[in-house]
């Protein structure tokens, strides 16, 4: 399920709970909303509010770590691409076609990162470095220097290939759905208590509507940030563009 869909469902639950609370406000006997009852409800609401704040903080930390890890992986991947290109350039003109293939691979990675929102993660054929590795293995070094450069190029291409296969595994990891479900329940209880204690007028309804929209929208963005290659909040293309400018030079 997409983050926007989760945010929409959460909004329906949270704002629906607020509306239900306002409905109960007019149906309950006066004794149920006396001063002592209000104090007890406020104490319980404070506990639920604290739990919700802690849960949101944990979700933000988890999503931020995912985004930072993706940015770090992308910078490392870009650096290895540039280094592999320089190693092949030092090997000699026999690697010209492989350097062109490396450039095409980098351009394909940029296209996939800037693709449409919510595109399914997968192992794309145009990001596969194995054909380039086959070309490196077919090289026939003429001296020890070229032999070392060939081994170094194969080592770098192996690390790049490993990152190519690990990225889809990372992207298909599910966000902790049970944790999000409990958070939505806590928020619904919180807004339900707001509606129960608040007077019934247009200003209160509008305020609760905006508040529910704000907090569920933030929840959707937090979940979206946990998928840095697919969502609205994505990794920066800067390292890839910089690497594209550097490779292919003599």
N, C-alpha and C positions, 0 to 999 in steps of 0.2 A: 504494500500500500504506500502511496506517495506521501511525503510530508504534508502537502497541502490538503490531501484527503483526511489525514489524521487531525490536522488543525481544524478542519471543518467539522468533523465529528466531535472533537473536544469542545468546540464553540457551542454546538447544539446541546451537549450535556450540561455545560457550565451555565449558559444563559437560561436553558430550560429549568435548571435547578433554582436559579434566581426567581424566575417567573412562578415556579411552584411554591417557593417560599412566600412570595407576595400573596398568592392565592390562599395559602394556609393562614396567613396573617388575618384575613377577613373571616375565616371559618372557625378558628379556634376560640374557645371561651376566653374571656378577659383574664381569668386567673392564670392561664398558661403563659401569658406574656406580661406578668407583673414584674415589679422591680427585681425581686430575687430570681425569678426565672430568666430575666434578661441578663443578669450578672452571670448566672451559670452558663447560659448560651455563649456569652462573650468569652468566658474562660475556656470553654471547649473549642471555640473558634480560634483562640490564640494558639492552642496546641496544634490544631490542624494547619493553621497558617504557618507555624514554624516548620512543621514537617514538609509542607509544600515548598517553602523557601529552600530548605536543605536539599530536597529532591531536585529542584531547578538548578541549584548550584552544582550538584553532581553531574547533571546532564550537560550543563554548559562546559564544565571541566573536561568531560569525556569527548564532547564534540570538538572543543578547541584542540585537544590533543590529537584527534584524528586529522584535523586540518593542518596542524603543525607538522605532523608526521608525513602527510602527503606532500607538503611544500618541501620538506627536507629530502624526501625521496626524489622529487622532481629535480631539485638542484643537483643532487648527487648523480642522477641519471644523465642530466645535461653535461655535467663535468666529465663523466666517463665517455660520452659521445665525442666531445671535443678531444679528449686525450686519445681515444681510439683513432680518430681521424689523423692526429699528429703522428701517431706511431705508424700508421699505414703510409703517410706521406714520407716519413723517413725511410721506409722500406724501399720505395722506388716506384717507377711508373707501372709496375705490374699490378698495383692495387688501385689503379684509376677507376675501374668499373665498380669496385667495392666501395670506394669513397662516394661515388655517385649514389649507390644503393643506400649508403648510410645517410646521405642527405635526404633521400626520398623517405626513409624511415622517420627521420626527425620531422619532416613536413607533415607526414601522416599523423604523428603524435600531436602536433599542434592542431590539426583539423579535428581530431577526436576530442581534445580537451575543450575546444570552442564549439562543440556540437550542440544539438538541441537539448533542452532541459528534459531530464528524466530518461535519456537514452539508456538502453540496457547495457550494463557492463559485460564485456566479453573479451575473448582473445581474438583480436583482429589479425587477419592474415598479413595486412600491409604493415603491421608492427612486429612481425616475426623476424628475428635476427638470424635464424638458422641458415637461410641461403647465403648470407654474408659469411657465416662461419664455415660453410662448405667451401666457399672461395678461398678463405684463408688457409684451410687445410690442403688445398690443391697447389698452393705456392711451393716452389722449389728454391729454397734459399741457396745462395752461392757462397756464402761465407758465414762466420760465426755471428757477425753483427746482424745480418738478416735473419738468421735462425733465432736469435734472441728476440728480435722485433716480432717475428711470427708468433712465438710463444706468448709474448706480452699482449699482442693483439687478440689471440685466442682467449687469454685470461680475461681481458676486459670485455670481450663479446660474451663470454660466459656469464659474467656478472650482470650485463645488460639483459641477457636472455632470462636469467632468474627473476629479475625485476618485472619482466614482461609477463611471466606466468603468475607471479605473486599478486599483481595489481587486481585482476578480476576476483581472486580469492578474498582480498580485502574489501572490495566494493560490494560483494554479495553478503557480507556479514550483516545480520539483522540487528537493528537497534533493539535494546531491551524492552520488548513490548509489554511485558508484565509490569515493569517499573513505570512505564508511561501510563498504563491503565490505572495503576494505583494513584498516580499523580492527578490524573483527570478526575478520579473519584474524590480525592481530597479537595480539589478546586471546586468541584460541584457542591460538596458539603459546605465549603466556605461561602460560596455565592448563595447557596440556599439559605444560610443563616443571615446573610446580608438582606436578602429579600424578605425574610421572616420578620426582621426587626425594623426594616425601613418603612416609611409611610408610602402609600400608593399614590404616586403622581408622576407626571410625564418626565420631570427632571430626574427623579430617581431611576426610572426605567431607562432613560437615555444614558445616565451615568453608568449603570450596571451593564448596559449593552456595549458601551465603549470600553469599559474595563475588561469584560469578557473577551471582546475582540482583540484587545491589546495583548492579554496574557496568552491566549491560544495562538495568536499570530506569532508571538515570541517562541512558543513551544514548537510551532511548525518550522521556524527558522533554525532553531537549535537542532532539531532532527535532520533538517536539510544539510546543515553544516557537517554532520557526521558522514556525509557522502560527498567528499570534496571534488570528485570527478564527474558527478552526475547532476548536482542540484544547482540552485540559484547562487549559493555561496561556493565558489570554486577556487581551485589553486590558480596561482598566477602563471601566465604564459611567459613572463619576463625571462626566466632562465633559458627556456627553449628558444625564444627569439634571439637572445644573445648568442646562444650556441650556434644557431643557424647562420648568423653573420660571421662566425669565426671559422667554421669548417669549410673545407674545399680550397683553402689557401695553400700556395706552394710551400 
